[in-house]
Each structure stands twice: as C-alpha cells, then as structure tokens.
Amino acid sequence: MTTTEVKQKAVDLTKGELTLTRMDFILIGAILLLAGICIGLLTAPFTHEISLFSNNGNNNGNNCGNTGTPDNVCGEC
C-alpha cells in the first residue's frame, strides 16, 4: 500500500465513504484482538496484590512441620 493510497483512504474516510477489502478487515480485527490481549496481560497483575518474593519459606505457616497433622490440631495454633 503506497502513501497515496493511504491518503486517498483517509480522504474517503472524512467524506464518509470507505470500503475495506477483506484483508484490511481481517488485519484490523487481528490488530485489535492482539492489542486487547496485550493490554489485558499488562493490566492483570494490577488487579491483584503484587508479590516480589515467592513466599516459599521453610515453614509456609505450617507450624506442625512434617507431622502430617493439620495446622489447627498440633496444639501450636
């Protein structure tokens, strides 16, 4: 697509006359879809709490260790 074609489409758009080829329509749809995915992936972490560490400590809140008993049964909870 040359610059004159782009200019002509822009002029036609301001006149209210715009015809899209099937390929243009598919490309616009693909661009919008991918932009939506990128925006969603970028904004998703901000909807939840952001953690800088993995929180894989030795105990992870399990006060009973490896005894196999639930946390509230071992007596420390």
QUIRA-V306618 format. One line per field, one symbol per residue. ss: DSSP state (h for helix, s for strand, l for the rest). A space follows every 10 residues. Layout:
# QUIRA-V306618
ss=???
This chain:
# QUIRA-V306618
ss=llhhhhhhhh hhhhhlllll lhhhhhhhhh hhhhhhhhhh hhhhhhhlll llllllllll llllllllll lllllll
